[in-house]
Amino acid sequence: MEFFKIKRDIPFMRHALIFNVISALTFVAAVFFLLHRGLNYSVEFTGGTTMELRYNHAADQDKIRHNLEKLGFEPVVTSFGAASDIMLRLPPLKNSTGVAPSATVFNALCAAEGGTPKQIQETTDKGENITRTSCVNAAGAEVVKLQRVDSVGSQVGDELAQNGLNALIMVVVGVMIYLAVRFEWKFAVAAIIANLHDVVIILGFFAFFQWEFSLTVLAAILAVLGYSVNESVVIFDRIRETFRKQRKMSVTEVIDHAITSTISRTIITHGCTEMMVLSMLFFGGQALHYFAVALTIGILFGIYSSVFVAAAIAMWLGVKREDLIKPVKERDETDGAVV
């Protein structure tokens, strides 16, 4: 399906050097911020405690943050869903090797609301008896409920970080092998450089703005890798097809024709995907916010890198028709007979 069809090929490769200089500068800036500022790792990687609280009114995040800072914590306080639902991310105390004491935190927040911590017995819909922690005021009303507590030790955090790095390396190696088998090593190198360009730029954004880097963001980066590879494969497939059909075209003309002929598909695919990602960004709440941010940046730069970076690098590496199409051997007129 095509919304429109461009009759004349757009000379993308004529401006390839300019676009790749822009990419190189953006890449260098991202590396600089990664080295200078570093990533703001979440408690999954650093260790600590995540707590979900539900107030009976709109929670005052500044008040919560101030009370926890008095205890010595450096909390990340955010709302998710309704304004009464609060998520706390508490790194370990600097003078402590253990995780954040959730009981101390809840007692302090309960006291700030003029209540008293209390253990309440409840029966779930499945008939199970559970005990949950709540904060009850003098009138007997619940002012704060402790919904969930997750604690991660520093050793577990290190393991998660190492596993995440291993997953990223495995994806990169797997993609490179796939492209080398399906196309040719020059396309594989070009695609990997372009995809790593996307990953580093996403990480650069997170380092510059000090957005929280969590496991969900890592999942988004892995998704962006696959998404960018898919776009590169579409363009490389069209390049191979054009080499077969248009034998009088130069390499530059073939690449321009391949990119131009896939523009309509690119706009439809990426436009629909971006609408879904933006809906998560604006309506998905805090839990999906940075996941959607990483996807948004990755999709936008994925289009750019697939068109202007991957194709241009393949061209500069010297890709030619013979790399993709085996030449047909001329048949001997004697058919192998010896006179």
N, C-alpha and C positions, 0 to 999 in steps of 0.2 A: 504494500500500500504506500502511495506517495501523495503528500499534500501538494507538492509542486515538483516540477522537473526543470532543471537548469540545462539549457541547450548548449551553452558554451562553457568549457572547463575553466574553473577559477585557478589562476596561477599561484597556488599556495607555495610551491617550492621556490618561487622567485623571491619570496620574503622569508624563507626558512631561517636564514642567518639571523635576521632581526629578532624573530620570535624565539629562537634558541638562546640568544644573548639575554633576552628578558627572563627566560626560564633559568638560565645559569645564575643570573643575579638574584632571582627569587630563591633559588636553591641555596646559594651561599648565605643569604640573609637568614634562612631557616636554620642552617647548620650553626651559624653564629649564635642565634638565640638559644638553640639547644645546648651549646657549650657554655654560654654565658649565664643563662638563667636556669636551664634544666627544666625537666617536667615536674609538674605538681602532682605527684603520685597520690592515689587514694589509699585508704586503709587496707585495701586488698593487697597492695604491694608493700606498704610500710609497716603494716601491723597496726592494730588499734581496735576500736569498737564502733559499731554502727548501731544506733538506737532509733526506733520509730515511736513517736509519741502522738497522742491525739488529745487535744484540748477541747473543752466544752465551749470555747469561744475562739475568735481569731487570735492566733498566737502572736506575741510581740517578740520578733526574732532578735532585735537589739537587746532587749531585756534578758533573753535566754543566753545570748552570747556573752553579755557582761557578767552574769552570774557564774558562768562556767570559766571565764577568764580569771575570776577571783579565786577559783580553785586551782589555778595553774595550768588549765588546759588551753590549747589553741584550737577551738572547735570550728567546724564548718557547719553552719546552721542554714538549712534550706527548707522550703515548704514543698510538698508534693500533693497533687490532687487539690483538696480544699485548703483554705488558709489556716484551718485548725489542725492540719496534719503536718508534723514537723519531723524532719530527718536530721539526726546529729551524727557527724563523723568526727570521732575523737582519736587523734593520734596518741600514742603512749606518752606519758609524762617524761620530760627530759631527764629527770632524776630517778626514773623508775624503769626497770627492764620488763615489767609485766604490761598487760593490756590495761586500758582505762577501766577503773572500777565503776561499773554501770550503776550499782546500788548507791554509791556516793553521789553520782550525778543526778539520779532520779530524786533522791532525798533532798538535794539542794534546790532543784526546780520545784519540787512539791512545797517546800517551805516558802519559796518565793511567791507561791500562789495562796499562801495561808492555809495549807492543808496538811494532812498527816498520811504518810504511806500506809497502805493496808493491803493485805493479801485477801483476795476475793475468790471464793469457790464458784465455779460455773460448770454447767453441763452443756456440751456442744450438741449440735443437731444429730450427731451420730451416737449420742448417749454417753460420751466420754466425760469424765470428771477432770477438770483442769483447774489449776491455780494460777491466777494472773495478778500482777502488781498494779495497784491503782493509787491515786491520791484523792482523798476524801476531805471535804471541808467540814466546818462545824455543823452545817445544816445536813450533813450526810450525803451531799451530792458529789459525784465524781467530777473533779476539775481537770485531772490529767490521767490518761491511761497509757501504760507501757505496752505497746503493740508487739514489738519485736526487738531482740537484742542479738547481734552477731559479733563475735570476737575473733580476731585473727592475730595470731602470734607473729613476731618478726621473722621467725624461721619459716613459717608457712608463707608469709609474704615474699620472702626471697625465692622460695620454690615456685610460687606463682609467676614471679617476674622472669625466672629462668625458663619456665615452661612456655610463657608467652613469647619470649625471644626465640626459643626453639621452633615454635609453631610458625613464626614469621619467616625464619630461615627455610623451613621445610616447604612453605608455600612458594617462596622465591625460586628455590631449586627445582621444585616440581613444575612450575610454570615454564622455566627455562628449558627443561628437558622436553616438555610437551611441544613448545614452539619449535625447538630444534628438530624434532622428529617430524612435525607436521609441515614445516616450511623449510627453513634453512638457517644455519647458525647466525647469519647476519641479522635476520629478523628476530631471532631469540635475544641476541644482545641488545638490539634496539628497543624491544618491548620491555626488557628487564630494566634498562636505564630509565625509560619513560615511567614505568610503574614505581620504581624506587624514588624517582623524582616526586611523584604524587605523595608517597608515604612520608618522605622527609618534610615536604611542605605542610602536610597536616600536622605533623609533630611540631614543626616550627610555629604554627599558629597557636597550638596549645602551650608551647613554651613562652611565647611572647605575651599572651594574655593570662598566663598562669591558670588556665582552665584545668579542672581536675581530670587527671588521666586514670581511668579505671579499666576494669576488664571489659566492660561494654564498649568503651572507646577502642580497645584493642580488637574486639570483634568487628567493629565498624571498619577499621583499617584493613583487616583481612578481607572483608567484603568488598572494599574499594579495590583491592588488588585483583580480585576475580572479575570485578566489573570492568576495570580498565583493560584487562587482558582480553575480555570479550570484545570490546570496541576495537582493540588492535587487530584481533583475529579477523573481524569483519573487513577491515580495510586491507589487511594483507591478502585475504581471500580474493577481494576485488582486484588487487594488483596482479595476482597470479592469473586470474581470469582474463584481465585486459592484455597481459603479455601474450596469452594464447590467441586472442582474437585480433589484436591490433599489432601486427608484426612490424609495421613501419614507424610506429611511435618510438620516441626516445624514452629513456628511463624516467626523466623528469615529467614528460607528458603523460606517461602511464600512471605515475603516482598522482598527478593532478586530476586526471580523469577518475581514478579510483576514489579519491576523497570526495570529489564533486558529486559523483553518482550515489554516494552513501549519505549525503547531507540530509535528505528528507527522512531517511530511516533514523539518523542520529537525533534529529530534532524530535521526532515522535517518541522514540525510546527514552531518551534522557529527559524530555519534558514530562512524560508521564511519571517516570521514576522520581524526578525532583518534586513533583506535586505531592506524592505520597510521603516523601521525606520531610517536606515542609509542614505537612499536616502533623507529623510526629513532633516536629520542632516546636510548633505553636500550641498544639493541643495535647501532646503526649505527657506533659508534666515533667517534673524534675528527673524522674527515673530514666526517661528517654532523651533528655535534653542534649547532653553532650554526645550521645550516640548519634542523634540526628545532625548535630553540628559537624561531627567528623564526616558523616556521609555527604552532607551538603558540600563541604569543601572538597572532598574527594571526587564527587561526581563532576563538579565544575572543572577542576584541574585535570580530571581523567579525560574529559573531552579534549581539552587543550593539548595534553601530552600525546594522546593517540593520534591527533591530526598533525600537529606541528613538531612534535619531538620524535616520536617513534619512526614516522615515515621519513623524516629528514635524516635521522641517524642512519637508517637503512640505506638511504641514497648515498650518504657520505662514506659508508662502509663499502660501497661499490657493488650493490646488488644489481644483477643483470638478468636477462631473460634465461640464460643458460643455467642459472642457479635454481630456477623453479621448473623449467621445462627441459627434459632430456632431449638433446638433438636427435633427429631421426637419421639413422645411418643409411647412406645411399646403397642400394642393392647392386652387387656386382653383376654386370651383364652376362658374364660367363657362368654365374651362379656357382662359383667355386670349382668349376671344371678346369682341369689342367690340360693344355694342348701340348 
